[in-house]
Amino acid sequence: MNLQAIKTLERARYRVVTEKVYLDQVYRLRYRSYRSENTIPHDDSGMMTDRFDETANCIHVAVDFDDKLVASVRLHLISKLSPISPTLEVFPELLDELASGKTILDPTRFVIDPAVRKDNIQLHFLVLRIPFLATIFYDVDIALAPVRSEHVPFYRRYLGYGAMLEPRTYPGLSKPIQLLTARVREQRAAVLARTPVFGPIGWIPNSSIAFPDLSGVFPACRKGGTDAA
């Protein structure tokens, strides 16, 4: 077990964000993060948001560290019931997976406050727990990772992702994005053996995430997902 990551997790808290005042905080954090890397243009609003933030199959999860918002990620749960997500528009080849009955998790807008991300590398692991736990809770077939080329080795090493499609222009971003995918049930045991902090940790109460019920938007879990909640 990564002891540094565990110590960081003990001081962190996950929140599913739905209220406008807190969503605006997430959008401002996004803007600061992307602007710090010069991947989006200046915007007087100081926020980064798009139409995908309001779809019925979208979940926003924030991470607080010492009671301060420091990170967030956006999740889209994709299925025949709701075939909507930003990555699906850029890589429409994924529609073939949906046609065969597969379910997909599309995590995007992975951001960490620029003021803390260099000083606390463990926060990256805490944010990556969010999509990993979501795949368990919602019993997802395929997880996506639309990432820049310099991030590919990390996803391969720690999460068992493989390259699927070549880099393409991604809406709103100045740098191309490559699509990685993982058949999560096949990879899960190996990932947890290598990096246990990604999985459920029952003895740290704040490590759980209260994922919402998406009945009517996403198929009911085949096995239930209470261990990840």
C-alpha positions as CSV (number, residue, x, y, z in Angstrom):
1,M,0.0,0.0,0.0
2,N,1.3,3.5,-0.9
3,L,1.6,5.0,2.6
4,Q,1.9,8.5,1.3
5,A,-1.3,8.2,-0.7
6,I,-3.1,6.7,2.3
7,K,-2.0,9.6,4.5
8,T,-3.3,12.0,1.9
9,L,-6.5,10.1,1.5
10,E,-7.1,10.4,5.3
11,R,-7.1,14.1,5.0
12,A,-9.3,14.2,1.8
13,R,-13.1,14.0,1.2
14,Y,-15.0,13.2,-2.0
15,R,-18.2,15.1,-3.0
16,V,-20.7,14.6,-5.8
17,V,-21.4,18.1,-6.8
18,T,-24.9,19.1,-8.0
19,E,-25.6,22.7,-6.7
20,K,-24.8,25.6,-8.9
21,V,-22.7,27.4,-6.4
22,Y,-20.4,24.4,-6.0
23,L,-20.4,23.6,-9.7
24,D,-19.2,27.1,-10.4
25,Q,-16.3,26.5,-8.0
26,V,-15.4,23.4,-10.0
27,Y,-15.6,25.3,-13.3
28,R,-13.2,28.0,-11.9
29,L,-10.8,25.3,-10.7
30,R,-10.9,23.8,-14.2
31,Y,-10.2,27.1,-15.8
32,R,-7.2,27.8,-13.5
33,S,-5.8,24.3,-14.2
34,Y,-6.1,24.4,-18.0
35,R,-4.9,28.0,-18.2
36,S,-1.8,27.1,-16.2
37,E,-0.8,24.7,-19.0
38,N,-1.9,27.0,-21.8
39,T,-4.3,24.5,-23.2
40,I,-7.3,26.9,-23.4
41,P,-7.7,30.6,-24.3
42,H,-8.4,33.4,-21.9
43,D,-12.1,33.8,-20.9
44,D,-13.3,36.8,-18.9
45,S,-15.7,34.5,-16.9
46,G,-12.8,32.7,-15.3
47,M,-14.7,29.4,-15.7
48,M,-14.5,26.4,-18.0
49,T,-17.7,24.7,-18.8
50,D,-19.6,23.2,-21.8
51,R,-22.9,21.6,-22.7
52,F,-21.8,18.2,-21.6
53,D,-21.7,19.4,-18.0
54,E,-25.5,19.3,-17.9
55,T,-26.4,16.0,-19.5
56,A,-28.4,13.5,-17.5
57,N,-25.6,10.9,-17.5
58,C,-23.0,13.3,-16.1
59,I,-21.6,13.2,-12.6
60,H,-19.2,15.8,-11.2
61,V,-17.0,14.6,-8.3
62,A,-14.8,17.1,-6.3
63,V,-12.0,16.3,-4.0
64,D,-11.4,18.4,-0.8
65,F,-8.1,18.4,1.0
66,D,-8.0,19.9,4.5
67,D,-11.5,21.2,3.7
68,K,-10.4,23.1,0.5
69,L,-11.4,22.2,-3.0
70,V,-8.3,21.0,-4.8
71,A,-9.4,18.6,-7.6
72,S,-12.3,17.4,-9.6
73,V,-13.2,15.0,-12.5
74,R,-16.3,14.7,-14.7
75,L,-17.8,11.3,-15.5
76,H,-20.2,10.3,-18.2
77,L,-21.9,6.9,-18.0
78,I,-22.6,5.9,-21.6
79,S,-24.9,3.2,-22.8
80,K,-27.7,2.7,-25.3
81,L,-29.9,4.5,-22.9
82,S,-27.7,7.7,-23.0
83,P,-25.1,7.6,-25.8
84,I,-23.8,11.1,-25.0
85,S,-20.3,12.2,-24.0
86,P,-17.6,14.5,-25.2
87,T,-15.2,11.7,-26.1
88,L,-17.9,9.8,-28.0
89,E,-18.2,12.8,-30.3
90,V,-14.5,12.9,-31.0
91,F,-14.1,9.1,-31.4
92,P,-17.4,7.9,-32.9
93,E,-15.9,4.5,-33.4
94,L,-17.0,3.8,-29.8
95,L,-20.6,3.6,-31.1
96,D,-19.8,0.0,-32.2
97,E,-19.2,-1.0,-28.6
98,L,-22.5,0.5,-27.6
99,A,-24.3,-1.3,-30.4
100,S,-23.0,-4.6,-29.0
101,G,-24.5,-3.8,-25.6
102,K,-21.3,-2.6,-23.8
103,T,-21.4,0.1,-21.2
104,I,-18.7,2.8,-21.1
105,L,-17.3,5.3,-18.6
106,D,-15.9,8.5,-20.0
107,P,-13.9,10.5,-17.4
108,T,-12.9,14.0,-18.5
109,R,-11.9,17.4,-17.1
110,F,-9.4,15.7,-14.7
111,V,-8.0,18.8,-12.8
112,I,-5.9,19.5,-9.8
113,D,-5.3,23.0,-8.4
114,P,-2.0,24.3,-9.9
115,A,-1.1,25.7,-6.5
116,V,-0.9,22.2,-4.9
117,R,-0.3,19.6,-7.6
118,K,3.5,19.9,-7.7
119,D,3.7,19.7,-3.9
120,N,1.4,16.8,-3.4
121,I,1.8,14.2,-6.2
122,Q,-0.4,11.8,-4.2
123,L,-3.4,13.8,-5.2
124,H,-3.2,12.4,-8.7
125,F,-3.8,8.9,-7.2
126,L,-6.8,10.2,-5.2
127,V,-8.4,11.7,-8.3
128,L,-7.8,8.6,-10.4
129,R,-9.6,6.6,-7.7
130,I,-12.8,8.3,-8.8
131,P,-13.2,6.7,-12.3
132,F,-11.8,3.4,-11.0
133,L,-14.4,3.2,-8.2
134,A,-17.1,4.4,-10.6
135,T,-16.4,1.4,-12.9
136,I,-17.0,-0.9,-9.9
137,F,-20.1,0.9,-8.6
138,Y,-21.8,1.0,-12.0
139,D,-20.4,-2.3,-13.2
140,V,-19.0,-0.7,-16.4
141,D,-17.5,-2.8,-19.3
142,I,-15.1,-0.3,-20.8
143,A,-13.3,2.7,-19.3
144,L,-11.9,5.4,-21.5
145,A,-8.9,7.7,-20.9
146,P,-8.8,10.6,-23.4
147,V,-5.4,11.9,-22.6
148,R,-2.4,13.9,-24.0
149,S,0.5,11.8,-25.3
150,E,2.7,12.6,-22.3
151,H,0.2,11.0,-19.9
152,V,-0.1,7.7,-21.8
153,P,2.8,5.9,-19.9
154,F,1.1,6.6,-16.5
155,Y,-2.2,5.1,-17.6
156,R,-0.5,2.1,-19.1
157,R,1.7,1.5,-16.0
158,Y,-0.8,2.0,-13.2
159,L,-4.2,1.3,-14.8
160,G,-3.5,-1.2,-17.6
161,Y,-4.9,1.0,-20.4
162,G,-4.1,0.2,-24.0
163,A,-4.0,2.6,-27.0
164,M,-7.1,2.4,-29.1
165,L,-7.1,5.4,-31.5
166,E,-4.7,8.0,-32.7
167,P,-4.5,11.5,-31.3
168,R,-7.3,13.9,-32.5
169,T,-8.3,17.5,-32.0
170,Y,-10.5,17.7,-28.9
171,P,-13.1,20.5,-28.6
172,G,-12.0,23.5,-26.6
173,L,-8.4,22.2,-26.1
174,S,-5.3,23.4,-28.0
175,K,-3.4,20.0,-27.8
176,P,-4.5,16.8,-29.4
177,I,-6.0,13.9,-27.3
178,Q,-5.3,10.2,-27.7
179,L,-7.8,7.6,-26.7
180,L,-6.9,4.8,-24.4
181,T,-9.3,2.1,-23.3
182,A,-9.4,-0.6,-20.6
183,R,-11.6,-3.7,-20.2
184,V,-11.9,-2.9,-16.6
185,R,-13.1,-6.3,-15.2
186,E,-10.2,-8.0,-16.9
187,Q,-7.7,-5.5,-15.6
188,R,-9.1,-4.8,-12.1
189,A,-7.3,-7.5,-10.1
190,A,-3.9,-6.6,-11.6
191,V,-4.5,-2.9,-11.0
192,L,-5.4,-3.4,-7.4
193,A,-2.5,-5.8,-6.8
194,R,-0.1,-3.1,-8.1
195,T,-1.9,0.0,-6.6
196,P,-4.3,-1.0,-3.8
197,V,-5.2,2.6,-3.0
198,F,-7.3,2.8,-6.2
199,G,-9.9,0.4,-4.7
200,P,-12.4,0.6,-1.8
201,I,-10.8,1.2,1.6
202,G,-13.4,0.6,4.2
203,W,-11.4,1.6,7.2
204,I,-11.0,5.2,5.9
205,P,-14.6,6.6,6.0
206,N,-13.9,9.6,3.8
207,S,-12.5,7.4,1.1
208,S,-15.9,6.4,-0.1
209,I,-18.0,8.2,-2.8
210,A,-21.7,8.6,-2.8
211,F,-22.3,7.9,-6.5
212,P,-25.9,8.7,-7.5
213,D,-28.5,6.3,-8.8
214,L,-28.8,6.8,-12.6
215,S,-31.8,4.6,-13.2
216,G,-33.4,5.4,-16.5
217,V,-30.2,6.9,-17.8
218,F,-27.8,4.0,-17.2
219,P,-28.5,0.2,-16.9
220,A,-28.9,-1.1,-13.4
221,C,-25.7,-2.7,-12.0
222,R,-25.6,-6.4,-12.6
223,K,-23.9,-7.1,-9.3
224,G,-24.6,-3.9,-7.4
225,G,-21.8,-1.6,-6.4
226,T,-22.2,-0.9,-2.8
227,D,-18.5,-1.6,-2.0
228,A,-17.5,1.4,-4.0
229,A,-20.0,3.8,-2.5
